[in-house]
Amino acid sequence: MKNIIICKSCNAENPFYEVICINCHSYLKERIFNIDLWRTIEELIVTPVNAFRRIIQSEHKNFITLMFILAALKLFINSIFISLVFFKNDRAINYFVTRFFYFTCGMLLLFLVITLLSLLIIKVGGVKTRFNDLFALFTYSLMPYSFAAIILFPIEIIIFGEYLFSVNPSPYVIKSTLAWILTGLEFLLILWSLFLTASGIFAQTKSMKFSVVSSVIVNVILYLSIYFYSGYLAL
């Protein structure tokens, strides 16, 4: 793996994220101070690799907190559904705010660990990178869940009301077709996030194989953690 910028002035090799040449101090590219949220969202949909390159090059990784909290909310709701379906726990919705707070803290810790391990692995592979770049990539790869928290979840509430978090009767009994359509959309969100994670890692490493494998591993770890948390809710 190797992701570098060659200085046009002195031909020195620079890490991809550098703005100024480490050898002659010439500008390598235009400076990007802040992440333009709407432009970034558009690029994540149309040209995700380019979007992640801009995220890497941005000096301030703004909107990360907002993106992370919204994604954590949707993943927490997913954990409640998993607890209902797999553990038949009709009390999973109890203490929603308190459990969401602990879930978000646990998810933050998990992502910090994943980012640190990814940083070490990528550096072993010969790519110079930074912790905040990787954390921003992983956070923005959760964008599909942030969208779902704002759009999909309210639609589910409108359609199923108080029976959304019910097992007797379940949404699949009340409105079977709509429930399965929404479930299909949930799986598409997972695939989209998986694709974005791979795109982000590729923007950092330029290794397709490493990006795909890493993306699968990260998302498997994420959902295994959510599954075990769902089991905890059933205790």
N, C-alpha and C positions, 0 to 999 in steps of 0.2 A: 504494500500500500504506500502511495506517495501522492500528496496533494500540495503542490507548491505554486508560487508565482515567481517568474523570472523577471528580474528588474531590467527594464529596457535601457537603463543608463549604464549599469556596470555588469549585467548578466549574473548577478548573485541570486542564489536560490533563497526564497523567503517562504515562511509558513503561509498557508492560504488566507489566514485571518489578518495578516499584517497590512497596514495602510502605507507605512513608510518603510523603505528599504533598510534592513538592518546593517547594510554595508556602507552605502553612500548617502542614505537619508533622503533619497528622492521619493516623490509620491508614486505609489504603485497603482492606485485607483482612486476614484472619488470617495471621499469620506461619507459614511452614513451614520448620522448621530443617533437617530431614533428609528424605531420600527413604525412604519405607517400601517396601522392596523387594517384598514379596509383594503389597501393595496396588497398587503400580505395575505389576507383571506382570499382575495381574488386569485393571486398567484398560487396559493396552496391548492386551489381547485383546478386551475388551468395548467400551470407549470410549477409543480411543487419543488423540484430540485432548485430552480432559480429562487423561489421564495426562501428556501432554507439557506441558500448562499447569502442572501441579503440579511437574514437573521444572524448568521455567523458574523457578518461584517459590521453589523450595527454595534455602535459603541455602548448604547444603553438598551438593555433587553426589556423594554417596557411592555406592559400588558400581560406579563407572565403570571402575575398573581391572579388577575381576573380570569384568564384562561384556565389556570389550574383549579381555582375554586369551582368554576362552572363544570369542568370535567369531573372533579371529585364528587360534585352533587349528583351527576348522572350515574357515575359508577357506584355511588352509594345506593341509589335507587335500584340499580341492577342487582346489588347484593341483597336487597330486600326481596326482589323477585326470585332470586336463586334460593333464598331461605324458605320462601313460600313453596316453590315448586319441588325442590329436592329434599327439604327437611320438614315440610308440612307445618311450618311455623307461622301461625296466624297472629303472633305477637311481635313479629319483626318490625312493624311500623311504630311500636311504642318507643317513647323517649327519642323521637326523631332528631331533634336539635342536638341533644347531648351526644347521641351516637354518631351523628354526622360530623361533629367536631372531632371526636376521637378517630373516626375513619379518615378524615382529611389529614390529621397529624400523622397517622400511620402511613398513609399514601405518600405524604411528603418525605417521610423517613425512607420509605422504599425507593422512591425516585432518586433521592440523594445517594443511596447505596448503589443503585443501578448506574447512575452517572459516574460515580467514582470508579466502579469496576470497569465500565466502558472506557473511561479515560486511560486507565492503566493498560488495558488490552490494546487500544488504538496506538498508544505510545510505543508499546512493544512492537507493534507492526510497522513502526517507523514514521508515523504521522504525528506532527506536532499539533496539539490542540489545547483548548482551554476548558476548564470545568464549566464556566458559565455558558459557553457556547453549546456544549452537549446538553446541559440542563434545559436551555432554551429550546433546543431541537426536540427533546423528548416531550416538553410541555406543549409546544405547538403541534406536535403530532397527535395530541389529544383533542384537537379542534373539532372533530366530528362529534365527540361527546358534549362539548360546549354548545354546539348547535342543537343537539338533541335536548339538552337541559332547557334551552330557551324555546324551542319549537315543538319537538316531538312529545316531550313529557306533558305539557299543557294540553295537547291534543288528546293524549291518552286519558287525562283527567276529565276532559269534556265528554269523551265517549263513554267511559266506564264509571265515572264518579267514584263513589265510596267502594265500589266493587273491584276497583283496579288492584287493590292489595288484599283481595279476598280469595279464599280457597273453597268457600262454600256459600254461593256458587262462585266459580272462577270466571274471569273474563272470557275464557275459551268456551264456556257454556252459554254465557249471556249473549255474546255477539262473536260467534266462532270465526267467521270469515275475516272480520276486521281485526280480531285478536291475532290471527295468523299472519295477516298482512303486516301489522305493526311488529310482530316478532321477526319477520323477514327483514324489515327495515333495520331492526336492532342488529341483526347479523351483518348487514351491509355496512353499518357503522363500524363494526369491529374490523371488517376487511379494509375499509377506508383508512382507519387508524393504523392498521398494519402496514398498508402501502405508504402512508405518510412517514411512519417510523423508518422504513427502509429508504425512502427518498432522502430523509434528513441525514441518515448515516452515510448514504452514498455521496451527498454533497460534501460531507466531511472527509471521506476516505477515498472516494472514486473506485471502490471495490464493490462490484455488484454482488458477488457471492457472499462476501462478509456482511454486506448490508442486509440481504435477505435473511441469512441465518440469524444475525443479531436481532433483527426485527421480530422474527418468530419467537426467539428466546425471551426477549423483553416482554412481549405480549402474553406468552404462556405464564411467565412469572407473575405478571400483573393479575391475570384471571385466576391463577391458582391461589394467590393471596386473597382475592375477593371471595373465592369459594370457601376457603377456610374461615374467613371472617363471617360468611353467611352461616356456617356451622356454629360459630360462636354465638351468633344471634339466637340460635335455636336452643341454647343451653338454658 
